[in-house]
Amino acid sequence: FLESVPKIHLFEDSSNAADFKAGVKSSTVYALGIIAVVILIIAWINYLNLAFVKVFERSKEVGVRRVMGSGNRQISLLFMLEAITINVISFLFALTVAQLTSPLMKMMTDFEFSLLQQPEITFGMLLIVILGSVLTGIYPSVVMKTLNTSSLLTGKAKSSKGSNRPRQVLVSLQFAITFLLVAGTATIFKQIMFMKNAELGINIDQVMVLKAPPGDIAGQSREFVNNFNALKENLLRNSSIKAVVSSGELPGEEIGWGGSLWLQGQTQDQSVSTRLISMGRGFITFFDIELAAGRMFQENDDPWSRGDVIINEKMVEQLGLTSAEEAIDKKIEGFYSEVPLVVRGVVKNHHHTSLHNDYDPIAYILSSWQEYYFVKLNIDENLPLEQQAQQMKSNIALVSNEWSKVYTNNPIDYFFLDQNFDQQYEADEKFGKLFTTFSILAILIACLGLFGLTTFMLQKRTKEIGIRKVLGADTGDLIVLLSKSYVTLIVIAFVIAIPVGWKLLSTWLTNYTFRIDIGLWFVYLPLLIVLAIAVLTISIRVLKVAKSNPVDSLRYE
């Protein structure tokens, strides 16, 4: 059947997704797109808030223009042209920064930004410039229309009590977005750390993986089996090597071999889609997979002639059995041999792939079909890191030397299992870094807006501050006084943002079968961070005014 390549690349529910190993997920694309919109919204909010304040600073200018014959249309056009100019300059500056930082962006995302190669992106940005110009240009002109000429000329134009509400709504919206970004960043990194540090049920530390030479995959020739046995024997003579085993599957990658199996006495309609791990004897012990019931494989066990098999707890559950003990000695139909499989043991579930996925029902099959050789190194973790690194280097040299003796015509190809396993989280880590980077940018823009508003507020209340200082108010009193209104807006934004963030991030976490719980930290952490950012931003500006001479403040016009 046919399937579009973009769907395979972006969507995990594609039936061909495992074959293409998509480097990016659709959820990542959507999330970064949302952050881009959020940054734009915050920037527009800043502009609108500052433009509102600037309107009253320019009241005399507007009054003079009206007296000289300018109508509301000409004044509105003036504000619109200013907004267009600012947006165009910002657009050109943004393109320059994007081009200069494209190598860094390529390193983080594997995407190379180029205007010449992506004209549709440039066209989309031009539409954003037009939209931003319209939004930020109309608001000041609408406010100015409500003021009469005489108040403009005398400099007594003031905003009405109700006219502050749009600004307060915009500030609250900005803080609400900041809450969401802080909560999102914390949640993403807690989930990534949870996955990377979770108990896998399988020990992959200090395991060196050797790719089997061509021919072993077929497993038909005794020559390859004998060669592996010779390599294993030579390696185990050294105290630096703990164990050696082979397998057709690699932890950290999807199991390629499978089949539909069912309990003897049931119909094929009740079969379980089962992953089959082809392995050498000792595989389960090598990886410290715990036994839940029954026994491990013994010397004469064979799945092809005797049906000996070990399954995991997930397989027991899928077969409809109530316990691991009940599964022992049960016969399973549907395998490739002429005899049914007989369950000799049940092992506890382990994460063969990342914590994105649920446990697979697995049957462990003894077979000479080999693609990987696993070598467990003996590294003393009590030694200093430098000595551990030296031990590791010596062990690699030892394994390479023994390999060359057995496989003279095949160069060694190796990697370490824990590093390979963690590559499954590479996309999540990239997403986390990008989300954090742009969240910090958005929060910085919000801080700049708050800094600007505080500056204008202080200019408006300069005499008041001077009088309060003369009457004995200290710096702390002034910070509390001037921060009070913003703290109220922050609390309102917090009450709005937390339920929304809880819902959005809970939905995002459903992408992971094994995930963190959103607890009390989700409430207090964003609140503390945003309050600290806001108070610090306000305090920086207030401290400068508070340390000034009150006489200068009283003379301020």
N, C-alpha and C positions, 0 to 999 in steps of 0.2 A: 504494500500500500504506500501511498505518497503522503509526505508530511513536509510542511514548509521549514526551511532551515532556520529562519528567525525564531520560530516557535521552539524548535529543538534547542536553540542556543540559550533562550531566556527562560523557558518554562519547564519546571521540574516534572510536571505531570505528563510531559511528552514521553511516548513509548520508546523513543530513541535517545533520550537524554543521557543515559549511561554511556552510550557509545561515543558521544561527542564531548563529554566532560565540559559543560559550559563554564566559561570563566566568570560569568556574571549572572545574577538572578534578576528576574523581572522586578521583584520586590525591592532590590537595591536601586534599580533605575528609578522606580517610582518614588522611593524615599528621598533620593538625592534631588529629584525634580521638585518635590514638595519643599525641601530645605531651601532650594533656590528661590522659590516663590515666597517663602517666609522671609528670607533676607530682603527681597524687594519690598515686601509689605512693611517691614520694620523701617527701611530707608525712607519709604514714602510717608510713613507716620511721622518720622523725625522731621521731614521737610514740612509737612502740614502744620505740625506743632510750632516749629520755629517761624514758619510763614505767618501764622496767626499772631505771634508776638511782634514780628517785624511790621505788620500792618499798622499797628499803633505807633511804632517808632517813625513811620513814614507818613504819618497823618498830615503834617503841615505840607509836605511835598504834594500829596494828593489834593489837599485843599487849594493850593496855589494853581495846580493844573486845572482844577475845575473852574476857578475864577478866570483863568486865561482862555477858557473856552472848551476844554476837553470834556467830552461826555463820558458816561459810564462805559460805553463801548470801547473808546480809545484807552481808558485806564485798564479795562479788563484785558485788552490786547497787549498793553505794556507788561502786565503781570504774566500773561501767557508767553510772550517772547522771552522774558527772563527765565521762566521755567523750562522752555525749550532749549535755551542756551545752556543752562546748567545740566540738563539731561544729555545733550549732545556731547558736551565736554566730558561728562562722566562716562558716557559710552566709549568715547575714544580712549580715555584713560584706562578703562576696563579692558579694552582689546589689547592695549599695550602690555598691561600686567599679565593678561592671559597668555600672550605670546612669550613673554619673558619667563613665566613660570611653567610653561608647557613641558620642559624636561622633567621637572619635579612631579607634575601631574601624570606624566606618562609612567614614571617610576611607581606611583601609587596606584594607578588604575589601568595601566597598559593601553591607555587611549592617548593618541597624539592629536592635539588641537591644531587645526589649521583653517584659517578663513577661506583660503583658496580651494581647499578640498571639501569644506562643508559650507557651501553657500546658503543652505537652508537654515543653518544655525544663525548666520549673519542676518538673514531675512527675519527670523523670529526675534532676534535682539532689536532690530529696527522697529518692529511692532511694539515691543516693550517700551522703547524710547518714546514712541508716539503716545502710548497709553499713559506712561508716567508723566509726560508733559501735560496731557489733558487733566489728569487727576490733580496734579500739584499746582497747575496754573489757574484752575477755576476757583478753588477754595478762597484764596486771598481776595480775588475780585468780588466774590459774593459777599464776603464780610465787609468790604469797603463800601459796597452799595448801601448798606444799612445805616451808614453814618452820614450826618448832615454836614454841609460845607462849613458852617460857622464853628462847629465843634472841632473840625479838622484844622481850621486856621488858627484857633486859639490854643491848640495843643491839648485840649481837654477831652479829646475823644477817648472814651473808655468802653471796655467791653461790658455788656450787661451781665447780670448774674447767670442768666440761662445760657449765654454764649460760651461760657467756660465748659459746659457739659460735653460738647463734642471733643474738646481737647482732653478732658478727663477720660472719656471713653477710649480715645486713641491711646493714651498713656496706659490705661488698664489693659487694653488689647496687647500692647507691646510687652508689658510685664507678663501677661498670660502666655504669650509665645515664648518668652524667655524661660518661664517655668517648664513648658513642654520640652524645650531643647535640653535643659539641664536634666530633667527626668529621663528623657530619651537616651542621652549620652550615658548616664549612670546605669540604666537598664541594659543597654547594649553591651557595655563592658563587663557587667556582672554576669551576663549570660555567656559571653565568650570565655571568661575566666572559669565559670562553672563547668563548661564543656571540656576545657583543656586540663582542668585539675580533677575531674570526676574519676571515681573508681571505674575502670573499664571491665573488671572481672577477668582481665588477661594481662599478664606482665610482659610489657614490650621494652623494658629498659635494658640498655647495654646489649641489644640484639643486632647483630650484623647480618644483613640479608645479601646472599649471593645469588645472582640470576643463573639458573641452570644453563649449561651449554646446549646448543641445538641438538635435538635428538631425544633428550630426556622427556620432553612433553609427551611424546608417543608412548614411552614407557614399555616398549615391546622388546627392546634389546637388553639382554642381561649385561652387556658390556657397560652400559651407562649406569645400571644399578651397582655393578661391581666397582665402577670408578667412584661412585658416591660413597660406598662403604669403605673404600680405601682412604678417601679424603677424610671421612669421619673418624676412622681409626687413627690416622696420623695426627689429626688435630687434638683428639682426646688424650694423646700421650703427654700433652703439655698442661701444666697446672693453670695456665692463663686462659684455658678454654673450659667452660663448665659443661656445656652440652651442645649437641649438633642434631638437627632433625630436618626433614624435607617435607614439602607440601606442594600441592597444586594451586593453593590459594594464598593470598597475601592479606593479613589484617590491615584494614585501612582502605581496602578496595572491595567493590561488590563481588560477591561469590559468583563465579561464572557457571558453575555446574549445578544443575538442579533437576528435580523430578517431582511428579505427583505421587505421593505415597498415601496408603490408607491401611487401617488395621484389618487384619485377617478376619473375615466374617462380615465386614462392612462392604458397601458398594463403592465403585469408583467415583460416584457422585459425591461421596463424603471424603474425598482425598484432600490432602494438605499439600499446598505448593511448598516444597522443601528445598532448602539450600544444602548441597552436598559438598563437604570439604574432603578432598582427596589428600591423604596425609601418610607420613611414615609413622611407624610405631614410636611412641614417646612424645608425639605432638602435644597432647593434652597436658602431660606432665611438664614438658618444656615450657609452656606458657602459663603454668600455675593456674590452670582452669580447675575450679573446685568441683569435686564429685558430690552430687546430691543423693544418689542412691545407686546400688549395684556395685560394679567393679570396673576397673580400667581394663584395657586390652591385655590379653596374656599372650604367651609365646606362640601358641598354635592357632590363635584366632584368625579367621579369614572370612570376609563378607561374601566372596564369590562362591565358595563351596559349602560353607557352614552358616552363612548369614549373620555373622557377628557384627553388631553395630552399637554405637553409642549415640544417644540423642540428647538434646538440651531440654530445659524446662519449658521453653516456648513451644517446642514440638509436642511435648506431653499435653500442654494446654490445648493446642490446635487439634490434637487427636481426640479430644473430649475426655481424657482421663483426669481423675481428680487429684492424683499425687504422683510424685516420682517413683515411689515404691510400687504403685500399682502398674507402672509401665514395664517393670522388670520382667523379662521372658515373654513379653507380648510379641506376636509375629506381625510383620508389616509387609504388605504386598505392594507391587508397583516398581520394585527396583529392577535393575538391568540384568541381574543374575537369574538362574533358573530356580533358585531356592529363595524362600521368603527371608527377609531380615529378621533377626531375633535380637531384641533389646537386651544388651548385657549390662548397660550402665546408663545413668542419666547425670549430666553435668549441669551446673548452674549457668544461667544466661550470661553471656559476655557481649560487649559491644565490638562486633567485628568491623563496623564502620562508625561514622561519627554519631554524635548524640542527636543529630537531626532526625535519625531514623529509629524506628522501634526495633526491638530484638527480632532477629530472623529465626524461624524454625529450622534447626540445623541437624543433619545426620553426619557423623564423623565416620568416614570410610577409609579403611586401610587399603592403600594402592601404591603402585610404583609410578603412577602418573605424577611427575614432578616438574615444577617450574621454578621453585625457589628452595634454596638451602639456607637454613637459619643457624647462626652460630652465636651462642650466648657467651659473652666475654666475662672474664673475672677481673673486675676493676674494684680496687679497694676504695670505697667512698669515704673512708676516714682520713685518707691522705689529703694534703693540700691540693688545690685545683691544678697547679702546675704539674705535680707528680702524677695526678690522675690522667692528665693530657698526655704525659710521656708514656704511661702504661698503655693508654689507648693507641698511641702511635706504634708502639712495639707490637701490640696484638694484631693490628692491621697488617703490619709487615710480616708477622708470623703466618697469618692466614693466607696472604698473597703468595708467600713462598711455598707453602704446602699445596696451594692450588696449582701453581705452575709446575709442580712435580707430577701431578696427576693429569692435568689438562694442558698438555704442552702446546697445543695448537689453538687454545681458546683463552684470550686475555680475561682476567677477572673483571667482573662488573658488579659493584657492591654499593650498598647504602645502608643507613641505619634506620631501623624500623620505627622508633619513636618520632624521628624527624619526618619520615614519610607519612606517618599517621597524622601528625599535626598539620600537614599540608591540606587536609580536608577542611581546616578552619581558616585557610588563607583568605578566601573570599569574605568570610565574616570579619576577619581582622582588618582587611582593606576597607570594608564598609564602615567598621567602627572608627578607623582613623579618619576617613573622609567625613563621616557624620560629626565627629568631634571637631575637626578643623573648621568646617563651615558653621557649626554651632558657636564656636568661639568667635568667629567672624561676626555672626549675627548678634551675639551678646555684646561684642565690642561696639558695633554700630548703635545698639540700644543705649549703651553707656554714653556714647558721644551725644546722642539726642538728649539724654537726661542731663548731661553736663551743660549743654546749650540752654536747656530750659531753666536750669538752676541759675545760670549766669544772668539771664534776662530777669528772672524773679528777684535776684539780688539787686540788680540795677533799679528795679521798680521799688524796692523796699530799703534803699540805701539809707535814707534819713531815719526810717524806723529803727534800723539796726544801730545807727549812731546814738539815737536817744536811749535805746535799751542798754547800750554799753555804758553810757553816762550814768544811768540809773543803777548800774551794778551787775548787769547780766554778763556771765562769763561765756567762754567759747562753747562749752558743753550745752548751756541753755539755748544758745543760738542754733546749734546743730539740731537739737531736739525740736525746737520751734519750726525751723525751716524744713525738716524732714517729715514732720507730722503728716502733712497732706499727702506726701508720696507714699508713706508707709500705709496709709489708709487705702490708697489705690492698689498697692501691692497685695494687701490682704484680700481685697475684692477680686483681683486677678487670680490669686491663689485659689480662692473658693471656686472660681469658674474653671481654672485650668486643670486642677488635680483630677476631678471626675472624668474630664475629657481625655487627659493623658492616661489615666488608668484603663479606660476602654480601648484606646488606640494601641497602647503597648501590650495589653493583654491579648489583643487580636494578633499583634506581631509575634508574640511568643508562641502562638499556636503553630507557627512554622516549625517548631522544635518539639519532637516527641518528649524529650527530657529537657526540662526547663526550670528556671528559678521561680520562686514564688514572689509576687509583689507584696512586700510587707510594709511595716511602719516606716522603714527608711525612705520609701517612695514619697512619704508625706513630708517628713521633717528635713530631709537632705536638700531638696530644691528650695524650700522656704528659707533655710539658713543661708544657702549660697546666694540666692537672689537678694535677700535682705542685706547681706554683707556687701554685695556688689553695689547696690543702690546707695546705701549709707556711705560707703567709701567714696563713690563718685560725687555725692553731694558734699561730703566733708572736705574733699580736696578744694572745692571752690569756696566753701563757707569759711574755712580756716584763713584763706587769703584775705577775705573781707574782715573777718573778726580781728585779725592782727593789725588792721589799718588804724590810723589815728581817727578817733570819733569826731574830731573837729572837722576833718575833711569830709566825713559823711554828712555832717549837719549842714555844710556849705553846698552839698551836692544839689544841682538843679537837674 
